[in-house]
Amino acid sequence: MSLDDAAKTAVEQCMALEADESCAIITDDKRWDIGKALYDTASEISDDVTITRYPVGNQHGEEPPAAVAAAMAAADVVLAPTTKSLSHTRARGNANDEGARIATLPGITQKVMVTGLAADYENIDEHCKDVLAQVEDAEEIRVTTEKGTDITFEPGDREWYDDTGLCHEPGDFTNLPAGEVFVSPENVNGKYVVDGTMRPHGLLEDGQTLEFEVEDGYVTSISDDEIREQVETGAEEVGQDAYNLAELGIGTNVAVTELVGSVLLDEKAGGTVHIAIGDDAGIGGDTDAPLHLDGIIREPTVYADGEEVELPQP
């Protein structure tokens, strides 16, 4: 599969762009090649396609310039390959509210684009539905691993979401490459040990782990200095909300057979879970924070009200 092939999958299968629809490609200085490939593909379908390029942001979840937000809200379809994620921004949420269907591609590289979109998204959709059916009514989700993770999530009244990669209805939102089921829980307690991928480290070395303690929905201990500094910087702006335990996600993309060091791709890998700190306002929670830090955990066991969940495997 080439970059052009991957762009075609994104525009045609995932977004189902039609000839009478407008499409906005939102990109930045470091992701121009990917943005241009998406623009070229979309332009073969619709005559109403624009591409907006802006300087790389400072932090994931940072709001884009006003002109970018306006371009997103005015389009029927938005594809956003950017270095810093627009997923957890008010600009993305507002554009969805206006009826745009949106795919963000944060931190995307050509390798990740080609690997992650070399998938049958109809099949991924089925895996998402299967996992969702096992977890969505549970009062308690517990995740354990042999490396020390033992953490319990209480979704409460929060809704579970599935990111299937199929973004066909007004107001739909997906994250490409896609494939996960996730929730922003009301309460969380326990410990989780990241042994896969997490910014700023990328893919962790064999034997390297990052440990986090969580009490009453907030992270109380972080073993890694660099990650702790990121959260502390966020706390200077929003206080305790920066320590919010924001998300539990379950990967369903069985085409991802190994972790490569990209959070965007690795969090979708079948048979993994990911846990995030910070902002959850864009995924069903009520916390606004200037960061959203996902950590991927390999080979978890997941229980829904005590029953083991059958996870999709590559």
C-alpha positions in Angstrom: 0.0 0.0 0.0 1.3 3.5 -0.9 0.5 6.8 0.7 -2.0 7.5 -2.1 -3.7 4.2 -1.4 -4.0 5.0 2.3 -5.4 8.4 1.5 -8.0 6.8 -0.7 -9.0 4.4 2.1 -9.4 7.4 4.5 -11.4 9.6 2.1 -13.5 6.9 0.4 -14.1 4.1 2.9 -13.7 5.9 6.2 -15.2 9.3 5.4 -17.4 8.4 2.4 -16.9 11.8 0.8 -19.5 12.6 -1.9 -19.3 14.9 -4.9 -21.7 17.4 -3.5 -19.9 17.8 -0.2 -17.3 20.3 1.0 -14.1 18.9 2.5 -11.4 20.7 4.6 -8.0 19.3 5.1 -6.3 20.7 8.2 -2.6 20.2 8.5 0.6 21.8 9.6 4.2 22.4 8.5 5.4 18.9 9.5 2.5 17.0 8.0 2.1 18.8 4.7 2.9 15.7 2.5 0.1 13.7 4.2 -2.3 16.6 4.0 -1.5 17.1 0.3 -2.1 13.4 -0.4 -5.5 13.7 1.3 -6.3 16.9 -0.6 -5.4 15.4 -3.9 -7.6 12.3 -3.3 -10.5 14.4 -2.0 -10.2 16.7 -5.0 -10.8 13.8 -7.4 -14.3 13.4 -5.8 -15.4 16.9 -4.9 -14.7 20.4 -6.4 -15.2 22.0 -2.9 -12.0 21.0 -1.2 -9.7 23.3 0.7 -6.4 22.8 2.6 -5.4 24.9 5.6 -1.8 24.8 6.9 -0.7 26.4 10.1 2.4 26.3 12.4 2.9 23.2 14.7 1.2 23.7 18.1 2.9 23.5 21.4 0.8 20.8 23.1 -1.7 18.1 22.2 -5.2 19.4 22.8 -4.2 23.0 22.3 -6.8 25.0 20.5 -5.9 25.8 16.8 -6.0 29.4 15.4 -9.5 30.9 14.9 -9.2 30.6 11.1 -8.6 26.9 11.4 -11.5 26.4 13.8 -13.8 28.3 11.3 -12.7 26.2 8.4 -13.5 23.0 10.3 -17.0 24.3 11.3 -17.8 25.3 7.7 -17.1 21.9 6.1 -19.1 18.7 5.6 -16.0 16.6 6.0 -12.8 17.4 7.9 -9.5 15.4 7.8 -6.8 16.7 10.2 -3.3 15.2 9.9 -1.5 17.4 12.5 1.6 17.0 14.7 -0.3 18.0 17.8 -3.7 16.5 18.3 -6.9 18.4 17.6 -9.1 15.5 18.9 -9.6 16.9 22.4 -10.3 20.6 21.4 -13.3 22.7 21.5 -12.7 23.5 17.8 -13.3 19.9 16.9 -16.3 19.6 19.2 -17.9 22.7 17.8 -17.4 21.6 14.3 -19.0 18.3 15.1 -21.9 20.2 16.6 -22.2 22.1 13.3 -22.6 18.8 11.5 -19.2 18.2 10.2 -17.9 14.6 10.3 -14.3 14.7 11.3 -11.2 12.4 11.3 -8.2 13.6 13.2 -4.8 12.0 12.5 -2.6 13.4 15.3 1.2 12.7 15.0 0.6 10.8 11.8 3.6 9.7 9.8 3.7 8.2 6.3 4.6 4.8 7.8 1.8 4.9 10.4 -0.7 6.1 7.7 0.2 3.3 5.4 0.3 0.6 8.1 -2.8 1.7 10.0 -5.0 2.2 7.0 -4.1 -1.1 5.4 -7.1 -2.6 7.1 -10.7 -3.6 6.5 -12.6 -1.1 8.5 -15.8 -3.1 8.1 -14.1 -5.9 10.1 -12.8 -3.4 12.7 -16.4 -2.2 13.1 -17.5 -5.7 13.9 -14.8 -6.1 16.6 -15.8 -2.8 18.1 -19.4 -3.9 18.3 -18.4 -7.2 20.0 -16.3 -5.5 22.7 -18.9 -2.8 23.2 -21.5 -5.4 23.9 -19.3 -7.0 26.6 -18.5 -3.8 28.5 -21.2 -1.1 28.0 -23.6 -2.2 30.7 -20.9 -3.0 33.3 -20.8 -1.1 36.6 -17.1 -1.9 37.1 -14.2 -2.6 34.7 -11.0 -4.1 36.1 -7.7 -4.3 34.2 -4.8 -6.4 35.4 -1.4 -7.4 33.9 1.5 -9.6 35.0 3.6 -6.5 35.3 1.6 -5.0 38.1 -1.4 -3.3 36.6 -4.5 -3.7 38.9 -6.9 -0.8 38.4 -10.7 -0.5 38.6 -12.9 1.9 36.6 -16.4 2.9 37.4 -18.0 4.3 34.2 -21.1 5.5 36.1 -23.5 7.3 33.8 -20.8 8.0 31.2 -21.3 6.6 27.7 -19.0 4.1 26.0 -17.9 5.0 22.5 -16.6 3.0 19.6 -14.1 4.5 17.1 -14.6 2.2 14.1 -13.0 4.4 11.5 -16.3 4.6 9.6 -17.4 8.2 9.8 -20.4 8.5 7.6 -23.1 10.5 9.4 -23.2 14.3 10.2 -21.5 15.0 13.5 -19.5 11.7 13.5 -15.9 11.8 14.8 -13.1 9.3 14.3 -9.4 9.1 14.9 -7.4 7.6 12.0 -6.0 5.0 12.0 -9.0 3.8 14.0 -10.1 0.8 16.1 -11.0 1.3 19.8 -13.8 1.2 22.3 -13.4 3.8 25.1 -15.0 5.5 28.0 -14.3 8.5 30.3 -15.0 6.9 33.7 -16.6 8.7 36.6 -14.2 7.1 39.2 -11.0 5.2 39.1 -8.8 3.6 41.7 -5.6 1.4 41.5 -2.3 1.2 39.7 -1.4 0.9 36.1 1.9 0.0 34.5 2.6 1.2 30.9 4.9 -1.2 29.0 4.0 -0.2 25.5 4.1 3.3 24.1 3.7 6.7 25.8 4.8 10.2 24.9 7.4 11.6 25.1 9.3 8.3 25.1 7.6 6.6 22.2 8.0 2.8 22.2 9.4 1.7 25.6 12.5 -0.6 25.7 12.2 -4.2 26.8 11.8 -4.2 30.6 11.1 -0.5 30.8 7.9 0.5 32.5 6.1 3.6 33.7 4.0 3.4 36.8 1.0 5.4 37.9 -1.1 5.4 41.1 -4.7 6.6 40.9 -7.0 7.5 43.8 -10.6 8.7 43.5 -10.2 9.5 39.8 -6.9 11.4 40.0 -3.3 10.4 39.4 -1.5 10.7 42.7 1.9 9.3 41.7 3.9 9.2 38.4 7.2 7.3 38.3 8.6 9.1 35.3 10.1 12.6 35.6 9.3 13.8 32.0 5.7 12.7 32.2 5.3 14.2 35.6 6.7 17.5 34.3 4.1 17.6 31.5 1.3 17.1 34.0 2.7 19.6 36.4 2.9 22.2 33.6 -0.7 21.5 32.8 -1.6 21.9 36.5 -0.1 25.4 36.4 -3.0 26.3 34.1 -5.9 24.2 35.4 -4.9 22.8 38.8 -5.9 19.3 39.8 -7.8 18.8 36.6 -4.5 18.1 34.9 -4.2 14.9 37.0 -7.7 13.7 35.9 -7.8 10.0 34.9 -9.5 10.7 31.6 -9.9 7.5 29.6 -9.9 3.7 29.4 -9.6 2.5 25.8 -9.6 -1.0 24.4 -7.8 -1.6 21.0 -9.7 -3.4 18.2 -7.6 -2.9 15.1 -6.3 -6.4 14.4 -4.3 -5.2 11.4 -1.8 -3.7 13.9 0.4 -6.7 14.6 3.1 -4.9 16.6 3.7 -1.6 18.4 5.8 0.9 16.5 6.1 3.8 18.9 3.2 5.9 17.6 0.5 6.5 20.2 -2.0 7.1 17.4 -1.4 3.7 15.9 -0.4 1.7 19.0 -3.5 2.6 21.1 -5.6 0.9 18.4 -3.7 -2.4 18.4 -6.0 -5.4 19.1 -5.3 -7.0 22.5 -4.1 -3.9 24.2 -5.6 -1.3 26.4 -4.7 2.4 26.9 -5.2 4.7 29.8 -5.0 8.5 29.6 -4.5 11.4 31.9 -5.9 14.9 31.5 -8.7 16.2 29.2 -11.9 14.2 28.8 -14.4 16.8 27.8 -14.3 15.7 24.2 -15.0 12.0 25.0 -17.9 12.3 27.4 -16.3 13.7 30.5 -16.4 17.1 32.1 -12.7 18.0 32.6 -11.0 20.6 30.4 -7.2 20.3 30.5 -4.4 21.3 28.1 -3.1 17.7 27.8 -4.3 14.2 27.1 -1.5 11.6 27.7 -2.2 8.0 26.6 -0.2 5.1 27.8 -0.5 1.7 26.0 -0.5 -1.5 28.1 0.4 -4.9 26.5 -1.3 -8.2 27.2 -4.0 -7.0 29.7 -6.8 -9.1 31.2 -10.0 -7.1 31.3 -13.0 -7.9 33.4 -16.5 -6.5 33.2 -18.4 -7.0 36.5 -16.1 -10.0 37.1 -16.5 -11.6 33.7 -13.4 -11.7 31.5 -13.8 -9.7 28.3 -12.8 -11.4 25.1 -10.4 -9.0 23.4 -9.7 -8.9 19.6 -6.3 -10.3 18.8 -4.0 -9.7 15.8 
